[in-house]
């Protein structure tokens, strides 16, 4: 409700389902829709910068992991954040008169319900409910999800998929997938990834309680296609992070061979090479950049691979150009790749032309 529906509009919920989730949030967390939505949208807009409300890159992993709820409360007091990023959230009578001003009351009602239903053990159940969201959603997802795990997509921030099976935290463990396609209602991307939240959404959709608006696009290829057209351009733009990941996979073996050849001149380990290939320049330390620069300039092949990669990323930044102009840029990039003399670049270019 809060993440995929309210913050990102990846699905629409039936009013009955929407209000049920609002009521449940009031009982179990005391959080309001507008504040949470605004803070999360700001996280995406300022991701892993000093203005990010809860980035472990700036505030430290332990700080976000153990004090995620406190960081949320601190940002919730920032009215500029709430008003700027909280548009389109509920502002009806019950929100203004009950949910927003009486957050503690909701938690108290939940405690009473647990005690009535389960007796003394209800206090333990209530305590687990109170800890679950601050620790796992606010701490693990916002902290570990930007610090440790694997990256399917080469996004420009530090998001990670914590594990491939998103079960404990509703599928939100697939955090890198989400940052690559924030408006997708489905967070799993590989066949072996599990997003239990997507299962819930499909169930709600089957019951006509949810309407799925958007899911992440998939790259499709036509082996007979060898030209850049509007269909190719649209696929490249919509799948930019997947294209960059494919580029990394295509040139990785060539880069490793070059590193072996240059080992006596510019020693560099495989881990550093992989980090260079999978990271944007600003994600590398100054020391790493100097080391990689020496490594790249020692080989014409590596220089070409680095130059072509930079030029590929520039295609997505040319927002002022028309579609026809962008097609010309992509076509020119492919032509240079095919004429570069680097086999990996030529093969990647041919695969890029086949996208539809």
RAHU-V159675 format. One line per field, one symbol per residue. ss: DSSP state (A for helix, B for strand, O for the rest). phi: phi as a letter, one per 40 degrees, with the letter a starting at -180 (. if undefined). psi: psi as a letter, one per 40 degrees, with the letter a starting at -180 (. if undefined). Layout:
ss->???
phi->???
psi->???
//
This chain:
ss->OAAAAAAOOOBBBOAAAAAAAAAAAAAAOOOOAAAAAAAAAAAAAOOOOOOOOOOAAAAOAAAAAAAAAAAAAAAAOOAAAAAAAOOOOOOOAAAAAAAOOOAAAAAAAAAAAAAAAAOOAAAAAAAAAAAAAAAAAAAAAAAAAAOOOBOOOOOOOOOOBOOOBBOOOOOOOBAAAAAAOOOOOOOOOOOOOBBAAAAAAAAAAAOOOBBBOOOOOOOOBOOOOOOOOAAAAAAAAAOAAAAAAAAAAAAAAAAAAAAAAOOOOOOOOAAAAAAAAAOOAAAOOAAAAAAAAAAAAOOAAAAAAAAAAAAAAAAOOOOOOOAAAAAAAAAAAAAAAAOOOOAAAAAAAAAAAOBO
phi->.ccccccbfcabbddccdcdcccccccbbgccccccccccccdccbdfbccccacccbcgccccccbdccccccccccccccccbbcgbdacdccccbcccbccddcccccccccccbgccccccccccccdcdcccccccccccbaahbbcbcccbcdbccacbcbcbggcdcccdcccbccccbccbccccbbccccccccccccgbabccabccbcbbbdccabcbcccdcccccbdcccccccdccbdccccccccccdccbcaccccccccccbcdcccccccccccccccccbdccccccccccccccdcccccccccccccccccccccccccgcdcccccccccccca
psi->ddcdcddefeihiidddddddddddddedeiidddddddddddddfhfadehdfheddeidddddefdddddddddegddddddeeieihfadddddcddefdddddddddddddddeadedddddddddddddddddddddcdefdiaihdigieafiihdieggddfeeedgddddddgdehehdidideihgdddddddddddefeihhdiihihhiihdehfihaddddddddefdddddddddddeddddddddddedddghhiddddddddeiideeiidddddddddddeehddddddddddddddddeegeeiiddddddddddddddddedehdddddddddddei.
//
